[in-house]
């Protein structure tokens, strides 16, 4: 945990140093340290402006989104008691994208659109998606892993189809291109004003999950053993579903759908820190943020002068990891 904490500032410095215009790494690190400690910085310096007004908000947004998606992955894996669960795989991210896309292009009924914003639309899409997947996969008191994954894939495909239809129905080609880029995950154009909602919902979600961490530990043993230990299982499951939809919806509304972070990070953290959620949650929070910051940095530099959606980078990393887990003869919690 101390190593992960110590890596935050250096990783942010690397993210800020690389981009369309490279900056000295030492300068980025010094500027961050000065700003973080309340020191005086010259805001008339063009390089300082690039660091603090353009690249730092983007790097912090990537950290917040990565942290939030990671803890949602932890929550989903505890809910279904399987480490293959993840917001993207289960269709939560796609549902949020579909809801946000419908609202963004003005295809939500006026009576509804007048009462919600894009964040609310993303939340409702995510909540609808995960609720349907959960109900389809549930049989009595058990959850079928194969049914869960198939339902998640089906729902993700349906929501992606809705998003694609909405996108191509747009008469504005520039708007269509921007929406397509966003749907694959992008932090382009992030400003300081975009960060508070994502930060608040991510921190709040993390605090709530830490408060029920012992109940999550008990839930891994099964619903009946958890109930015998005093866990209010049905209330806990509803809390996890709503919380996951809320966090994912808010994060997707600013970054688009970014997949596989909630799969890679929690599993990696468990292999080092064990299965106790007292350690998995904070470890996944920090590691998920660091991972997405590095992935976003790679998306800006891999093609030399061109920026690709960060969702492509996370998919390239996440799909082989998912296939490895799926191929494993025993992919239960250890």
Protein Blocks (a to p, Z undefined) as FASTA:
>chain_A
ZZmmmmmmmmmmmmmmgcfbdcdfklmmmmmmmmmnopacdfkbmklmmmmmmmmmmmmm
mmmmmmmmmmmmmmmmmmnopakbcfklnommmmmmmmmmmmmnopacfklmmmpcfklm
mmmmmmmmmmmmmmmmpghjaccfklmmmmmmmmmmmmmmmmmmmmmmpmblklmmmmmm
mmnopaehiafklmmmmmmmmmmmmmmmmmmmmmmmmmmnojklmmmnopafklmmmmmm
mmmmmmmmmmmmmnopaehklmmmmmmmmmmnojafklmmmmmmmmmmmmmmmmmmmmmm
mngoiacdfklmmmmmmmmmmmmmmmpmblcdZZ
